[in-house]
Amino acid sequence: MISNFFRHIGSALKNLKRNGWMTLASVSAVTVTLTLVGIFLGVILNVAKIADDIKDNVDVSVFIDIGTPESEVKELGEKLKDIDGVKDVTFSSKQNEYKKLVDKLGDTWKLFGEDENPLYDVYVLTAANAEDIPDIQKAASALPSVQKADYGGRNSDKLFKISKDVRLWGTIAAIFLLGVAVFLISNTIRITIISRKREIQIMRLVGAKNSFIKGPFFLEGAFIGLLGSIIPVLLVTFAYPRVYVIFTKSMIANASYDLIAPSSLMWQLNTLLVVVGVVIGSMGSVMSMRRFLKI
């Protein structure tokens, strides 16, 4: 049993070498496919994470009409607490809002004196569930003394839509590319079967088992998939940590949104790429054997 297995491995490697150009084309196809699949998966997972982070951290900002008496401001705060879905209400004066703006964007924004501050006093509402935010925004907008209530809905909704689109089209593209790779591997195995037609006939005549005849072809496809996964795995291993470092220095990272840590993503993605490579290689072999290897 073990000797047959090693014989199959030797035969598969010999066939790969014999059909050099087709093997190279198939390995290249798997390499390109898995590289793009790795990129798509990395983008899809990280866009989904950032969208979820934003969704979980979106607050409703309620801007109070300028000149509203302090008593009405406090009364408004109590009404905001009574809105369904509101978990917490925090008041921020226009002076505090101005200070946060200067701290974030620099001294360029020091254009106004204390008496010329054009900003609004703000109540910041935290929702118990992110899904309730649009309803909370509408309810807050209807209250007296409210200039407007905003949660960055357009930008947030746009990002959520982009996240869904990336997942959908990334998945479609990945499936298409995997199909192309399986097709090329199937053709490589087909050429091997045709070139060994006489040898296969002899094995049939001497009573060789089906598994003995099919074994090398199955391993040949698996080897093509395995070889094709090497470069994508190296790219993920060395490129993703660099992308992560660059991103963490960006403005988005400073806003508390971050990519998935390399330690959490790389081993999972690399394992998936190797497994997918071997699986599509094996699928290509099985397809070809079913069509062209009549035993």
C-alpha positions in Angstrom: 0.0 0.0 0.0 2.7 2.5 1.0 5.0 1.4 -1.8 2.1 2.0 -4.3 1.6 5.4 -2.8 5.2 6.4 -3.3 5.1 4.9 -6.8 2.1 7.1 -7.6 3.9 10.1 -6.4 6.9 9.3 -8.6 4.6 8.8 -11.6 2.8 12.0 -10.9 6.0 14.0 -10.7 7.3 12.4 -13.9 4.1 13.3 -15.7 4.3 16.9 -14.5 7.9 17.1 -15.9 6.9 15.3 -19.2 4.1 17.9 -19.9 6.3 20.8 -18.9 4.5 23.6 -20.7 1.0 22.6 -19.8 2.1 22.0 -16.2 3.6 25.5 -16.2 0.5 27.0 -17.6 -1.7 25.2 -15.1 0.5 26.1 -12.1 0.6 29.8 -13.4 -3.2 29.8 -13.6 -3.5 28.5 -10.1 -0.9 31.0 -8.9 -2.7 34.0 -10.4 -6.1 32.7 -9.3 -5.1 32.1 -5.7 -3.2 35.4 -5.6 -6.4 37.2 -6.6 -8.5 35.1 -4.3 -6.2 36.0 -1.5 -6.4 39.7 -2.3 -10.2 39.5 -2.6 -10.6 37.6 0.7 -8.2 40.0 2.4 -10.2 43.0 1.1 -13.6 41.5 1.8 -12.7 40.5 5.4 -11.1 43.9 6.2 -13.9 45.9 4.6 -16.4 43.9 6.6 -14.4 44.5 9.8 -14.1 48.2 9.3 -17.8 48.5 8.4 -18.8 46.6 11.5 -16.4 48.8 13.6 -18.0 51.9 12.2 -21.5 50.5 12.6 -20.7 49.7 16.3 -19.2 53.1 16.9 -21.7 55.4 15.2 -23.2 57.9 17.5 -26.0 60.4 16.9 -25.0 64.1 17.3 -27.8 66.4 18.3 -27.0 70.1 17.6 -28.8 72.5 19.8 -30.2 75.8 18.5 -27.9 78.7 19.2 -29.3 80.9 22.0 -31.3 78.1 23.6 -31.7 78.9 27.4 -29.8 76.5 29.8 -33.0 75.3 31.3 -34.3 74.2 27.9 -31.0 72.6 27.1 -31.3 70.4 30.3 -34.9 69.7 29.5 -33.9 68.5 26.0 -31.3 66.2 27.5 -34.0 64.5 29.6 -36.2 64.1 26.5 -33.3 62.6 24.6 -32.8 60.0 27.3 -36.4 58.9 26.9 -36.0 58.0 23.2 -36.3 54.3 22.6 -33.0 52.7 22.0 -30.8 55.4 23.5 -28.2 53.9 25.9 -26.3 57.0 26.9 -26.6 60.8 26.5 -23.5 63.0 26.8 -23.4 66.8 26.6 -20.5 68.6 24.8 -20.4 72.4 24.9 -19.5 74.4 21.8 -16.3 75.4 23.5 -15.4 71.7 23.9 -16.4 71.0 20.3 -14.1 73.9 19.2 -11.2 72.5 21.3 -11.7 69.0 19.8 -11.7 70.5 16.3 -8.4 72.4 16.9 -6.8 69.4 18.5 -7.7 67.2 15.6 -7.0 69.5 12.7 -4.4 71.8 14.0 -3.9 75.5 14.7 -5.2 76.5 11.2 -8.6 76.3 12.8 -7.9 78.9 15.4 -9.7 81.5 13.4 -12.3 82.6 16.0 -12.1 84.1 19.5 -14.1 82.8 22.4 -17.0 85.1 21.6 -17.0 84.2 17.8 -17.2 80.4 18.1 -19.6 79.4 15.4 -20.1 75.8 16.6 -23.1 74.4 18.4 -23.6 72.8 21.8 -24.1 69.1 21.2 -25.7 66.1 22.8 -24.1 62.8 21.7 -26.4 59.9 21.8 -25.1 56.3 22.1 -27.5 53.6 20.8 -28.0 50.2 22.5 -28.2 48.7 19.1 -26.6 50.1 15.9 -29.7 49.2 13.9 -31.7 51.7 16.0 -29.6 54.7 15.0 -31.7 56.0 12.0 -34.9 55.9 14.2 -33.1 57.6 17.1 -31.9 60.3 14.6 -35.4 60.9 13.4 -36.9 61.1 16.9 -34.2 63.5 18.1 -34.7 65.8 15.0 -38.4 66.3 15.9 -37.7 67.6 19.4 -37.8 71.4 20.1 -34.6 73.4 20.3 -32.8 70.9 18.0 -31.1 72.5 15.0 -30.4 69.1 13.5 -29.5 65.5 14.5 -27.0 63.7 12.4 -25.1 60.4 12.5 -23.2 60.6 9.3 -25.8 58.4 7.8 -24.9 59.0 4.2 -21.3 58.1 4.7 -22.0 55.2 7.0 -24.7 53.8 4.7 -22.5 54.2 1.7 -19.7 52.3 3.4 -22.1 49.5 4.4 -23.3 49.3 0.8 -19.7 49.2 -0.5 -19.0 46.4 2.0 -21.9 44.4 0.6 -20.9 45.1 -3.0 -17.2 44.1 -2.4 -18.3 40.8 -0.8 -20.7 40.0 -3.7 -18.4 40.9 -6.6 -15.3 39.6 -4.9 -17.1 36.2 -4.4 -18.3 36.1 -8.0 -14.8 37.0 -9.4 -13.2 34.3 -7.1 -15.6 31.6 -8.3 -15.0 32.5 -11.9 -11.2 32.4 -11.5 -11.4 29.1 -9.6 -13.4 27.7 -12.5 -10.7 28.9 -15.0 -8.0 27.2 -13.0 -9.9 23.9 -12.7 -10.5 24.0 -16.5 -6.7 24.4 -17.2 -5.8 21.7 -14.7 -8.3 19.4 -16.3 -6.7 20.0 -19.7 -3.3 19.2 -18.3 -4.5 15.9 -16.9 -6.3 15.1 -20.2 -3.0 15.5 -22.1 -1.3 13.2 -19.7 -4.1 10.6 -20.1 -3.8 10.8 -23.9 0.0 10.5 -23.8 -0.2 7.4 -21.6 -3.1 5.8 -23.4 -1.1 2.8 -24.4 0.5 2.3 -21.0 -3.0 2.5 -19.4 -4.3 -0.2 -21.8 -1.4 -2.5 -20.8 -2.2 -2.0 -17.1 -5.8 -2.9 -17.8 -4.8 -6.1 -19.5 -2.6 -7.2 -16.6 -5.4 -6.6 -14.2 -4.3 -3.3 -12.5 -7.0 -1.9 -10.1 -8.8 1.3 -11.0 -7.3 3.0 -8.0 -3.8 2.1 -9.2 -4.4 3.6 -12.6 -6.2 6.7 -11.3 -3.9 7.4 -8.4 -1.1 9.2 -10.3 -3.5 11.5 -12.2 -5.3 12.5 -8.9 -1.9 13.3 -7.3 -0.8 15.2 -10.4 -3.7 17.6 -10.1 -3.1 18.0 -6.3 0.6 18.8 -6.9 -0.3 21.4 -9.5 -2.6 23.1 -6.9 0.0 22.8 -4.2 2.7 24.3 -6.4 0.4 27.1 -7.4 -0.3 28.1 -3.8 3.4 28.7 -2.9 3.7 32.3 -4.4 0.3 33.5 -3.0 1.2 32.2 0.5 4.6 34.0 0.3 2.8 37.2 -0.9 0.3 37.1 2.0 3.1 36.3 4.5 5.4 39.2 3.5 3.0 41.8 1.9 0.1 41.8 4.4 2.1 42.9 7.4 3.5 45.8 5.4 0.0 46.9 4.3 -1.1 46.6 7.9 1.7 48.8 9.2 1.0 51.5 6.5 -2.7 51.4 7.3 -2.1 51.8 11.1 -0.3 55.0 10.4 -3.1 56.4 8.3 -5.9 58.8 9.3 -8.5 56.0 9.4 -6.4 54.1 11.9 -6.3 57.2 14.1 -10.1 57.2 14.1 -10.0 53.8 15.9 -10.7 51.7 12.8 -8.1 49.1 12.0 -7.4 46.2 9.8 -7.4 42.6 11.0 -4.1 41.9 12.8 -1.6 39.8 10.7 -1.3 37.3 13.5 -5.1 36.7 13.3 -5.4 36.7 9.5 -2.2 35.3 7.9 -2.2 31.7 9.1 -5.9 31.3 8.4 -5.6 32.8 4.9 -2.5 30.9 4.1 -4.0 27.6 5.2 -7.1 28.3 3.1 -5.1 29.1 0.0 -3.1 25.8 0.3 -6.3 23.8 0.8 -8.1 25.6 -2.0 -5.1 25.0 -4.3 -5.1 21.3 -3.6 -8.9 21.0 -3.8 -9.2 22.7 -7.2 -6.2 20.7 -8.5 -7.9 17.5 -7.4 -11.2 18.6 -8.9 -9.5 19.2 -12.2 -8.1 15.7 -12.1 -11.4 14.1 -11.3 -13.2 16.0 -14.1 -10.6 14.9 -16.6 -10.6 11.3 -15.5 -14.4 11.1 -15.7 -14.4 12.4 -19.2 -11.3 10.8 -20.8 -10.2 7.9 -18.6 -12.6 5.0 -19.4 -11.9 2.1 -17.2 
